[in-house]
């Protein structure tokens, strides 16, 4: 990876990224590799330190092994306590990276405290409307099993628009034209109830046959 020392990449790949194989499919190795790739793109756009960005992206979901709801907090603690990172970074840098990892959590509802927090926050966003709706309906099939299908659709529609809609809680802290265009396309699709209903119907039926998918 351009801009990242080989021994740092080796350490992260063998000791950190490999841990994602133990997480659910929404937070597995494929996910973290996508987030790293997008983070490095945003690092290029903002002239951020690529090695710091790389580490933040690699550690951002490690806290899933402790708690789904508070995983940002736990991920930050894991990074900040990893003394082996001092081979490549100062103590100050390690603290900035840990803070950025915590700030990637959308539930905090505030602006990330540094450029690195803004990068990982944005790199962890999903702009594919079908994936956004699919993840939400699968979550509902697993955790809201008492809901009728119509109730599931209404829950999904309200949730995805509250989160990703034009007036939603997610913000693009780094204004990149390509990212802004993708978000606008997403917002247009999820505003369409017929589209959301169609995606929900396909994936809800699949979820029922598989017993639900905890994503």
C-alpha positions in Angstrom: 0.0 0.0 0.0 1.5 3.3 -1.1 2.5 5.6 1.8 2.5 2.9 4.5 5.7 1.1 5.6 5.8 -2.6 4.8 6.5 -3.7 8.4 3.5 -1.7 9.7 1.3 -3.3 7.0 2.5 -6.7 7.9 1.8 -6.2 11.6 -1.7 -4.8 11.0 -2.6 -7.5 8.5 -1.5 -10.4 10.6 -2.6 -9.1 14.0 -5.5 -6.8 13.4 -7.3 -7.3 10.1 -7.2 -11.0 10.6 -9.5 -10.6 13.7 -12.4 -9.4 11.4 -12.9 -13.0 10.2 -14.6 -13.6 13.6 -17.2 -10.9 13.1 -20.6 -11.0 11.4 -20.7 -10.5 7.7 -21.5 -6.8 7.9 -18.3 -6.2 9.8 -16.0 -8.9 8.4 -12.8 -8.7 6.5 -14.4 -7.6 3.3 -15.9 -4.6 5.1 -12.7 -3.5 6.8 -10.7 -3.8 3.5 -13.3 -1.6 1.8 -13.1 1.0 4.6 -9.3 1.0 4.4 -9.4 1.5 0.6 -11.9 4.4 0.9 -10.0 5.9 3.9 -6.8 6.0 1.8 -8.6 7.7 -1.0 -9.8 10.4 1.5 -6.3 10.7 2.9 -5.1 11.5 -0.6 -7.8 14.1 -1.0 -7.0 15.8 2.4 -3.2 15.3 2.6 -3.6 13.4 5.8 -0.9 11.1 7.2 -1.6 7.9 5.3 -0.1 5.6 8.0 -2.4 7.1 10.7 -5.4 6.9 8.4 -4.5 3.2 7.6 -4.3 2.3 11.3 -7.5 4.1 12.2 -9.4 2.3 9.4 -7.9 -1.1 10.4 -8.9 -0.8 14.1 -12.3 1.0 13.7 -14.6 -2.0 14.4 -12.4 -4.2 16.6 -14.7 -3.3 19.6 -17.5 -5.4 18.0 -16.1 -8.3 20.0 -17.1 -6.4 23.2 -20.3 -4.6 22.3 -22.2 -3.7 19.1 -23.7 -0.5 20.5 -20.5 0.8 22.1 -18.0 -0.7 19.6 -16.5 2.7 18.8 -15.6 3.2 22.4 -14.1 -0.2 22.8 -12.2 0.0 19.5 -10.6 3.2 20.6 -9.5 1.5 23.9 -8.0 -1.4 22.0 -6.0 1.0 19.7 -4.9 3.2 22.6 -3.7 0.3 24.6 -1.7 -1.3 21.8 1.8 -0.5 22.8 3.3 -2.1 19.7 2.1 0.8 17.7 4.7 3.0 19.4 7.3 1.4 17.1 5.8 3.6 14.3 3.9 6.4 16.1 4.4 8.8 18.9 2.1 8.6 22.0 0.4 11.8 20.8 -0.4 10.2 17.4 -1.7 7.0 19.0 -4.1 9.1 21.1 -5.3 11.0 18.0 -5.9 7.8 16.2 -7.8 6.3 19.2 -10.0 9.4 19.4 -10.7 9.2 15.6 -11.8 5.5 16.0 -14.2 6.5 18.7 -15.6 9.4 16.7 -16.5 7.1 13.7 -19.6 6.0 15.6 -22.7 7.7 14.0 -24.6 7.4 17.3 -22.5 10.1 18.9 -24.4 12.7 16.9 -21.5 15.2 16.8 -18.7 16.3 14.6 -15.6 14.2 14.8 -12.8 16.0 16.7 -10.1 15.7 14.1 -9.4 15.2 10.4 -8.8 11.5 11.1 -12.1 11.1 12.8 -13.8 12.8 9.8 -12.1 10.5 7.4 -13.0 7.2 9.1 -16.6 8.5 9.8 -17.0 9.1 6.1 -15.1 6.0 4.9 -17.5 3.8 7.0 -20.6 5.2 5.3 -22.5 3.1 2.8 -23.8 4.8 -0.4 -25.4 1.8 -2.0 -29.1 2.1 -1.5 -29.8 -1.6 -2.0 -27.2 -2.5 0.7 -28.5 0.1 3.1 -32.1 -1.2 2.8 -31.0 -4.8 2.8 -29.0 -4.5 6.0 -31.9 -2.8 7.8 -34.5 -5.4 6.8 -32.2 -8.2 7.8 -31.6 -6.6 11.1 -35.4 -6.3 11.6 -36.0 -9.9 10.6 -33.5 -10.9 13.4 -34.4 -8.5 16.2 -38.0 -7.4 15.5 -39.5 -10.8 14.8 -42.9 -9.8 16.2 -43.4 -7.2 13.5 -45.6 -7.9 10.5 -43.9 -7.4 7.1 -45.7 -4.0 6.7 -44.4 -2.9 10.0 -40.9 -4.0 9.0 -41.1 -1.9 5.8 -42.3 1.1 7.7 -39.5 0.7 10.3 -36.9 0.4 7.5 -38.2 3.4 5.6 -38.2 5.6 8.6 -34.8 4.4 9.8 -32.9 4.7 6.5 -34.3 8.2 5.8 -33.6 9.4 9.4 -30.1 8.2 9.0 -29.2 8.8 5.3 -31.9 11.2 4.1 -31.5 14.8 3.1 -32.2 15.9 6.6 -30.7 12.8 8.2 -28.0 12.6 10.9 -25.2 11.5 8.5 -23.0 14.4 7.3 -20.2 14.6 4.7 -17.5 16.3 6.8 -15.1 16.1 3.8 -16.7 17.7 0.7 -15.6 15.5 -2.2 -17.8 15.9 -5.3 -17.8 12.1 -6.0 -19.0 11.4 -2.4 -21.6 14.1 -2.5 -23.1 12.8 -5.8 -23.3 9.3 -4.4 -25.0 10.4 -1.3 -27.6 12.4 -3.3 -28.3 9.3 -5.5 -28.8 7.3 -2.3 -31.1 9.8 -0.8 -33.3 9.9 -4.0 -33.7 6.1 -4.0 -34.5 5.6 -0.3 -37.1 8.4 -0.5 -39.1 6.2 -2.9 -41.4 4.0 -0.8 -41.9 1.6 -3.7 -38.2 1.0 -4.1 -37.8 0.4 -0.3 -40.8 -2.0 -0.3 -39.3 -3.9 -3.3 -35.9 -4.4 -1.7 -37.4 -5.3 1.7 -39.7 -7.9 0.1 -36.8 -9.7 -1.6 -34.6 -9.7 1.4 -37.2 -10.3 4.1 -38.3 -13.5 2.4 -34.7 -14.7 2.2 -34.2 -13.8 5.8 -37.2 -15.8 6.9 -35.9 -18.9 5.1 -32.5 -18.6 6.7 -33.9 -17.9 10.2 -32.9 -14.2 10.2 -29.5 -12.6 9.8 -27.9 -10.7 12.6 -25.9 -8.0 10.7 
